[in-house]
Amino acid sequence: MTQLYQSKIFANGSTTLPKPVRDALGVKAGDSVRYVIAEDGVQVLKKPSEKAQAANPALPEAVDAAEHVMDDNSTLLRDLN
C-alpha cells in the first residue's frame, strides 16, 4: 500500500522525517540517512551503522563504489542538459 507523508522545510534547510517514515527506514535519533538523487526522483535510505559495516567488511567498499558511480553519472547527466 502506498502512503503519502509530508514535512515542512525550514529556512536552514532542516526538516523532520514523519514518524511513519522513520519507522519504515528503521532510523532513530542520532542515525544518519542518505539521499540518492536519480533521474526519476529522490530516495531516502538509512545509512548502515558502523557496527553493521564492521560486521560486513565488504559493505563500506561497496558503498564507496556505488557513490563513485552515482557521482560519475550525475556529472554525465549535467553534461547532457
Secondary structure, DSSP 8 states (H G I E B T S, - for coil): ----------TTS-----HHHHHHHT--TT--EEEEEETTEEEEEE---HHHHHHSTHHHHHHHHHHHHHHHHHHHHHHH-
